[in-house]
C-alpha cells in the first residue's frame, strides 16, 4: 500500500472534510487525533480480558483518529496557521500514538509479541528516516511501501476483520476463521499486518536512508 501517492487525487475530498473544522486550532485537532488513537489502543488491550467484539469500536476509532490526523494539516495549510511548533507537535503525537496503538494491539492477545516488537521497531525507523532527511536539509520524505496512512488503514482493516472472524455468526457458530494455521504455525490477521510492517517498514526505512545519503554533498578534502 502506498496511499501517500494518492494525496493529490484525494485533495478535493480532504478539502470538503476539513471545511467544518477550519475554525479549530490545528494543534487541537492533532490532540483529538491522538486521543482517539489512544482510546483505540486502550480498547484493543481490553480485548484480552473481555471480548473480541471490542475490535469493532477499535477499527472505528483508528479510522476517525486517522481522519483527524489528516485534517489537522489540511486546516493548518488552508488557514495559514502552519508553523514549526505545530509541525513538531504533530510528529511527536504521531510517534506516541503509533507506539501506544501497536502496544495496545499486542496486549490484546491477537498478535505474536515478537512480531509486534519488530513491527514497532520498523515503523519507528520508517518515521525516523523521513524526519532525519528533513533534519539534514533534504526535505521531509513521505514515500515508500509503508507510510503512516498505510499503517492506520491496515490496522483499521485488521481490527475489523478480527471482529468479523471472531463473532459467532449463525452460519458459523464456532468462528473457525479467528486464527489460521500454516505448516504448524498459528497466526491472526494482525500477525499478517505486522509482518508487512516489518518487511515494508524496513524497505521504506532503507530506501529513505539511501535517497537521503545520495543527496548529501561528499566530504570536502
C-alpha positions as a printed Julia matrix, in Angstrom:
221×3 Matrix{Float64}:
   0.0     0.0    0.0
   1.27    3.45  -0.89
  -1.61    5.77  -0.02
   0.62    8.84   0.08
   0.75    8.76  -3.72
  -3.0     9.39  -3.88
  -2.9    12.56  -1.79
  -3.38   14.83  -4.81
  -6.33   12.83  -6.06
  -7.91   12.97  -2.62
  -7.31   16.71  -2.24
 -10.9    17.74  -3.15
 -12.3    15.28  -0.61
  -9.85   16.4    2.07
 -10.88   19.98   1.47
 -14.53   19.07   1.89
 -13.93   17.01   5.05
 -11.78   19.69   6.68
 -14.23   22.52   5.94
 -16.26   22.17   9.19
 -13.05   22.35  11.25
 -11.48   25.5    9.8
 -12.28   27.43  12.98
 -10.45   24.87  15.12
  -6.82   25.15  16.11
  -4.67   22.68  14.13
  -2.94   21.73  17.39
  -6.3    20.94  18.98
  -7.12   18.68  16.04
  -3.77   16.94  16.48
  -4.65   16.26  20.11
  -8.08   14.96  19.1
  -6.44   12.53  16.65
  -4.02   11.43  19.35
  -6.8    10.91  21.89
  -8.89    8.83  19.51
  -5.96    6.56  18.62
  -5.0     6.12  22.28
  -8.62    5.23  23.05
  -8.47    2.65  20.26
  -5.29    1.21  21.77
  -6.91    1.0   25.21
  -9.93   -0.87  23.83
  -7.65   -3.21  21.89
  -5.78   -4.04  25.08
  -9.09   -4.71  26.88
  -9.88   -7.42  24.32
  -7.51   -9.68  26.25
  -9.81   -9.67  29.3
 -13.2    -9.06  27.69
 -14.33   -9.9   24.14
 -13.14   -9.55  20.53
 -16.33   -7.6   19.91
 -14.32   -4.57  21.02
 -12.38   -4.77  17.78
 -15.3    -3.06  16.04
 -15.0     0.21  18.03
 -11.21   -0.16  17.8
 -11.48   -0.09  13.99
 -13.83    2.9   14.16
 -11.52    4.85  16.48
  -8.49    4.17  14.28
 -10.44    5.3   11.2
 -11.71    8.53  12.77
  -8.38    9.22  14.51
  -6.56    8.78  11.21
  -9.02   11.18   9.54
  -8.33   13.86  12.16
  -4.6    13.27  11.7
  -5.05   14.32   8.07
  -7.49   17.14   8.84
  -5.12   18.96  11.2
  -2.53   19.51   8.48
  -5.18   20.44   5.94
  -6.67   23.03   8.3
  -3.22   24.45   9.07
  -2.47   24.9    5.37
  -5.86   26.34   4.41
  -5.94   28.85   7.28
  -2.26   29.83   7.01
  -1.6    28.59  10.54
   1.12   26.11   9.67
   4.11   26.54  11.98
   7.31   24.81  13.02
   5.92   24.29  16.52
   2.71   22.78  15.19
   4.65   20.51  12.86
   6.85   19.37  15.75
   3.85   18.7   17.99
   2.14   16.74  15.24
   5.18   14.49  14.75
   5.6    13.92  18.5
   1.95   12.97  18.96
   2.07   10.73  15.87
   5.02    8.74  17.21
   3.46    8.33  20.63
   0.14    7.33  19.06
   1.86    4.77  16.79
   3.72    3.26  19.72
   0.72    3.1   22.05
  -1.5     1.68  19.32
   0.86   -1.19  18.48
   1.37   -1.94  22.18
  -2.38   -1.96  22.79
  -2.97   -4.37  19.91
  -0.11   -6.56  21.12
  -1.64   -6.75  24.59
  -4.96   -7.89  23.08
  -3.54  -11.39  22.67
  -4.3   -11.39  18.94
  -0.71  -10.95  17.84
   2.62  -12.6   18.35
   4.56  -10.35  20.78
   7.81  -10.8   18.84
   6.12   -9.7   15.61
   4.58   -6.73  17.43
   8.0    -5.69  18.77
   9.67   -5.96  15.36
   6.75   -4.13  13.7
   7.06   -1.3   16.21
  10.8    -1.01  15.59
  10.22   -0.92  11.83
   7.56    1.76  11.88
   9.64    3.95  14.19
  12.66    3.56  11.91
  10.49    4.43   8.92
   9.32    7.65  10.52
  12.81    8.47  11.79
  14.36    8.21   8.33
  11.7    10.56   6.95
  12.31   13.23   9.59
  16.08   12.72   9.55
  16.12   13.65   5.87
  14.45   16.92   6.84
  16.92   17.42   9.68
  19.88   17.34   7.28
  18.23   19.78   4.88
  16.9    17.34   2.29
  13.21   17.87   2.94
  10.69   15.56   4.59
  10.35   12.15   2.93
   6.89   10.57   2.88
   7.1     7.92   0.18
   7.76    4.19   0.44
   5.91    0.95   0.96
   4.72    1.88   4.45
   3.6     5.44   5.12
   1.64    6.42   8.22
  -1.61    6.44   6.27
  -0.89    2.88   5.15
  -0.27    1.77   8.73
  -3.5     3.22  10.08
  -5.62    1.86   7.23
  -4.11   -1.63   7.59
  -4.62   -1.65  11.35
  -8.21   -0.49  10.89
  -8.89   -3.27   8.37
  -7.17   -5.87  10.58
  -9.25   -4.89  13.62
 -12.44   -5.03  11.57
 -11.58   -8.47  10.17
 -10.72   -9.8   13.64
 -14.15   -8.63  14.77
 -15.89  -10.26  11.8
 -13.99  -13.53  12.13
 -14.45  -13.94  15.86
 -18.15  -13.1   16.17
 -20.27  -16.29  16.39
 -22.43  -15.78  13.31
 -25.47  -18.1   12.98
 -23.91  -19.9    9.99
 -20.52  -20.25  11.71
 -21.15  -20.5   15.47
 -17.63  -21.77  16.23
 -15.9   -18.93  14.34
 -13.31  -21.21  12.66
 -11.57  -18.31  10.91
 -10.42  -16.45  14.03
  -6.94  -17.97  13.62
  -5.19  -19.53  10.68
  -2.71  -22.38  10.64
   0.07  -22.97   8.12
   2.76  -25.65   8.47
   2.09  -25.87  12.17
   2.2   -22.12  12.77
  -0.88  -20.33  14.11
  -1.41  -16.7   13.18
  -4.04  -13.98  13.0
  -4.82  -11.2   10.55
  -2.99   -8.79  12.84
   0.1   -11.02  12.66
  -0.01  -10.78   8.86
  -0.27   -6.99   9.06
   2.68   -6.85  11.47
   4.76   -8.99   9.1
   4.02   -6.44   6.38
   5.01   -3.67   8.79
   8.34   -5.41   9.34
   9.13   -6.06   5.68
   7.58   -2.91   4.21
   8.87   -0.76   7.05
  12.46   -1.91   6.7
  12.31   -1.48   2.94
  10.91    2.03   3.34
  13.44    3.0    6.01
  16.35    1.71   3.94
  15.17    3.38   0.73
  14.67    6.71   2.52
  18.11    6.47   4.09
  19.7     5.64   0.73
  17.93    8.52  -1.04
  18.95   10.99   1.65
  22.56    9.82   1.72
  22.82   10.06  -2.07
  21.66   13.68  -1.99
  24.18   14.79   0.62
  27.36   16.52  -0.61
  30.56   14.47  -0.34
  33.04   15.39   2.39
  35.43   18.15   1.44
  39.1    17.44   1.1
